Amino acid sequence: MPGSGSLLPNDPTAFGRYSVVGRLGRGGQGVVYLGRDPEGDEYAIKVLNDQWAQDGELRRRFEKEVRAAQKVASFCTAAIHEANLDDDPPYVVSEYVPGPSLQEAVAKEGPRKGAALQRLAVSTATALVAIHQAGIVHRDFKPGNVLLGPDGPRVIDFGIARVVDGTATMTNSIVGTPSYMAPEQIAGTGITDKVDIFAWGCVMAFASTGNAPFGADSVPAVVHRVVSAPPDIDGITGPLRPIIEDCLNKDPEQRPTAQKLLMRLLGHDEDDAPSPAEAMAEGARIAGSPTGGQPQPPAYTPLSHSGPQTPYPNAYRTPHGGHPATGPQQGGYAPHMSQMPPTGGHPGMGRPPMTGPSTPYPGAPIPQRNVPREPAYTGQSRGEDPVLSQGWVIPAVLITIIILLLLLVLTALAT
């Protein structure tokens, strides 16, 4: 397939019923291939490498993460289509999501604004609610792990995610991307789902301004700012700013939960808050709302408390109707793609360029068709003679004719 990496001589040609047509990327846990089923549908196939497959503990960890990922709600990430964990090597078949990452889109088109930013905020917050309800802490939520798919943003790449056990804290390792890591994540102490809330605030700041709130220069400088300095969010205005500020609190106990974050974005307060299921359904509808050719809502206008209202009611569809499927994406249990090419439209992996017409992701600028431009206005109507359109021309011609006739008459009388 155009855009996917070429297969290497020793690469497999098939996994079960899926033929392998290209490479999408490689990471610490294994390789991700582009696969195609007999019907022609394309999937991401993540294959565990020999080191992980032969290490019992690593293999059990991979299996545990895959099982947990399958519990994540369908709208927020790419679905796990099939998991063959007993095969040798183990592999997972996930939905393939075409579309640029938020990182790529902002770099190419600039910060998100208006309705596009609103949908991005609501959809990613809704995704975090679903992820946390499944007992997962993502731990690497960043612009490169948010895909702007044709049916809405998706949170991907759970390669370093961890399943939360009964203690709900993890201190065994320090992983993540410094510009989007919480202070306690850098310290490696007491990691809870609040690290994802801090990362969400960083991602929304980036989406709004084009810059990470703690910079993206040297690792020591970024780490120092995350731990000790206030975030740089001067370019953020409107109702989103205080929400981001709360999410970037250095104290995790002062940050909202994903559920409370979503409620604020939807315009609900604690007195009229819907049930978690209703809130997620409302967020899912907004996340899946198409934008092409339709009027867009104003940025961050809280929804009415009289009941769920979205810019495009009932826009959310089932997987077979063209909207997200279930479970985490390739990322949702894809290997961590720390060595992947940067141009990815897939959980942390390179993205084949799309060919032919495609639906723009929500909030994307509508591409201009090859429509001839109107000529600049010159003060005349189409089809009008540019000379006769001047009002003085005809009277001047008549006067000239009269003068010539008088001269002819006078000449005749003189002879």
N, C-alpha and C positions, 0 to 999 in steps of 0.2 A: 504494500500500500504506500502511495506517495507520502513522504514525510516521516515514515517510521524508519528506524535504523535498519541497516542490512543485517541479515542473520549471519552468524559466524559458522564456519564449517562444522563445528561440533554441536551446534544448537539443535534441539529437537525439532521435528517437523510437525508434531501433533501432541496434544494432551487429550486423551479420550476422544470425544467427538469434535474437538476444536482443532482446526489446522492452524499452525503458527505461520504468520505472514510477515512478521517484523519484530524488531526490538523497540520497546518504549523506554527502557531505562534499566539501570542497575544500581543496587544499593547494598548496604552491609548485610542484609538478610538474604538477598537473592536477586533474581532477574525478573523483570516484568516484560512480558511479550504481548504483542497485539495478536489476538486470535480471532478466528472466524468460524461460526458454526455452519452446518450444512445449509441452513436457510439464508446465509449471507450476513447475519448479524455479527457485529464486532464486539469483542470483549477484551478486557485487560486480564491477562493470566499471570499471576504472581507465583513464582516457583521458589521454594526455600532452597538455599544452597546446601552443599554437602556438610559444611561445618555445623550449620543449624540442624539439618535433618538428622545427623548422627549423634548430636548431643541431646540426651534425653531431657534434661532440664530446659534447654532452649526450645526444644520442640514442644514440650508441654506448655511453655509460656506462649508460644505462637498459637497453639491450638486454643488456649484459654482466651486470648485476645480475639481470635476469629469468632469464637462462640459468643462472646460478649458483643462483638460488633454486629452480629446478626440480630441483636435485640433493638438496635437503634432505629428510630422512626424512618420511614421511607423517603420523606421529602427532603431531608437535609444533607444527604451525601449520596455516593454512588452505591447501588445495591450489590451485595454479595450474591451472585447468581448461583454459585455452586462451590462447595468446599470439599476437596478430596484430601483429607488430612492423614489418611492411612496409606496413601500411595507412596511410592518411593521414586522421586522425592515428593513431598506434600506440595499441593498447589491449590490456589484459590482463584476462581473465575469471578471477576467483578464487572459491573456495568462500566462501559467506556463512556466518559463524559467529554465531548468536544467543547472547546471554548477556552478563552485565555484565562490566566489567573488574574486575581486582582492586582498583583504586583505588575504584571505585564500591561494590563489595561490602563492603570494610572500612569505608568511610564510612557505609554504611547499616546494617551488621550487626555491626560491630566486628571485632577481630583474629581471624585464623584460629587454631584450636586443634586439638589431637589429630590424628586421622587426616586431617582436611582439610588441616592444615598439612603433614603428612608427604607426602601425595600432591602437594601444591603444590611442595614442595621437590624431590622426586624428578622430577616431570614437567618442571619448568622446567630442572633440571640436565641431564636427558636431552635436552631440546630444544637446550640450548647445545652438548652433545656433537655432535648432528647438524648444527647450524649451522656449528660450527667445522670439522667433518670435510668440509663442503662448501666450505671455504675462505672463509667469510664471517665478518666481525666485525660484530655487530649495531650496537653503539655507542649505542643508545638503549633499552636494556633497563630498563623501569620498570613500576610497577604499572598504569599506563594502557595498556601494551602486552602485558598478560597477560589474555587473555579466559578467563572461567570458563564454557566451553561445556558443553552438556549431556552430552558424552562425555569431559570432562576439560579441564584448562587448556591453552591454546594461546598460544604466543609469536607476536606479530604485529608488523606495521608495520616493515618493513625499509627505510623511506623514506630513511634516512641511512646504511644499512648500506654497507659497502664490501667489495669482493672483494679478498682478500689475494693479492698477487702473490708473486713469488719472494723478495722482501726481507722479507715478513711484517711490515713496519712502515709506518705512515702518519703523516706529519707535515704534511700540506698544509692541514688545516683543523681548527677546533675546533667540534665540534657535539655536541649531547646535551642532557640535562636536568641542571642543576647538582647537585641533591640526589642524583643517581644516577650521577654522573660520577667516574671515577678521577682521582687527582692528576695522572698523566701525560697524561690526556685533557684536563684543564684547561690544563696547560702546553703541550699540542700537540706533545709529543715522544714518539717511540718507542711509538706506539699499536699494541698487539698484541691478541690475543684475551683477554688478562688483564684488559682494561677491562670486558669482559662479566662476568668472575668477580667483580670489585669491585661492579659493579652488582647482580649476583645477591645478594651479601651485603646490600646496602642494601635490596633488594626483600624479602628474607626478614625482615629486621629490621622493615620496615614492616608486613609481613603478620602478624608476631608481636605487635607492640605498637601498631600504628596510627600510628606516627610514623617519619619518615625519620631514620636515625641521625645525620645531620649537619644536621638541621633543614630547614625549607622556607620560611624568611623571606626576607630580602633576598638578592639574588644575591651581593654582596660578602661578607656574613657566612657564607653557605653555602660559598662557595669557600674562604674562610679556614679554616673547620673541616675541609673535605675535605683540604686540603693540610697543615694544621698541628696539628689537634686530634684526640684520640681519638674514636671513635664513641660515641654514647650508646646502649648496648644493655642498660641496667640491667634492663629488663623481660623479658629473655630468659633462660630457665632451661633446664636439661636438656641432652641431648647436642647439640642444634642450636647452642648458644651458641659452643663452641670452633670449630665449623665456620665459622660466620659471622665470628668473629674472624679466622681465617686468611684468609678471602676479602677482608677489609677491611684487610689489611696495606698500608701505604703503598708498600712495595717490590713491584712486580709480580712479581719473580723469586721472592718468598716465597709468593705465592698459588698454590693448586693449579691444575692444568689442569682443564678441564671433566670430563675422563675420571676424574681422581683424585677430584674432588669427588663425582661420581656413585658411585664405589666406596665412599667413606666413608658416604654416605647409605644405601647398600644394605647396609652392615655388612661389607664385604669389606676385607681387608688385602692388602698386596702379595703375600703368599705364596700366597693362595688366590684371587686376583683372576681373574674370568672374562675371556674375550676381550672386546674392545670390542663386537663384535656381540652377544654374549650379555648383556653389561651393558645395552646399549641395549634389547634385547628385554625384559629384566627391568624396566627403567625404564618402558618403554612399557606393559607389562601393568599396573603400578601406576598409571600416569598415567591409563589408561582404565578403571580399576575403578569400577563403579557403586556408589552408597552407599545408595540409597533402600531402607529397610526391612531392611537387612542389618546384622549385627553389624559394628562397626568395630574395627580393630586399635588397640592402644595407640600413643600418639604416640612416634615415633622409637625403636621397638624394632628393633634391627638384625636383619635377616633371617638365617636360619640359613645357615651356610657349607656345609651339606651339599648345597645346590643351590638354584636359584631358587625362592623361595616368595613369594607375594604374598597380600595380604588376600583377593583374589578370583581364584584361579587361572584362567587362560585367558580373562580378561575382555576382553582386547584383541581387536578385530575388524577386519576389513578395511573400507575406505571404504564398500563397498556393504552391509556389515553394521551400519552405524550408528556407526562410530568414524571417526577422522580419515582424511583422504585424503592426497595427497602434496604435497610442495613447500611453500614458504612461502606465507603467506597473502596476503590482500590486502596486508597489511603486507608479506608476502614479496614484495614488489615492487610494493607500492603506493607511490604517491607519498607523500612525507612530509607528514603531515597536521597541520602546525603551526597551521593556522588552522581546524581542525575543531571542531565543537561538542564540549563536554566529555563529553556523555553518549553514549559510543560502545560498541557491542557489535560493533564491526567494526574492523579495523586502523586505529586512530586516527580513527575516524569516528563520526558519530552513529548510534545503534542504534534501529531501529523497535521499539516495545514489542511483546512477544510476546502473542498472543491465544490463548485456549484453554489446555487443560492442557499442561504441558510437564514433562520430566524435570528435576529440580533438578541443578545442577552438583555435582560431587563435594564433599561436605562441607557442602553448603548445608543450613540447618535445614529440616526437613520441615514444610511449611505445615499449620496446623491446619484440619481440615475443620469444617463447621458441625455439630458434635456437641453435643447438649444437655449442659450440665454437671450432674453429680450434685448433689443438694441437700446442704447441710452436714449432717453426722451429728448427730442429736438424741437418740440413745439409744433409739430405737424402730424396730421393723421396719416394712417397708412393709405397708400394709393393716391395721395394728394400730390399735385405738381408742386415742387418746391418753389417755383417762380410765381405761379399763379396764386399760391397761398399768401403772397405778400399783398396787402390791401391796396397799395398805391399804384400797382402796375397797370391795371386796366384803365383807370382815369388818365394816366399819363399817356398811354397809347392813343386814346380818343382825342386828347388835346393836340397831340402831334399830327394826327390825320387832319383835323380841322384846320390847323395852321397851314399845312401843305395845300389843302384845297383853296384856302384864301389866296395863297401865293399864286396858284395857277390861274385863278379868276383875275387877279390884278395884272398878271402878265398878259393875259388875253386882251383885257381892256386897253392896255398901253399900246398894243400893236394895232 
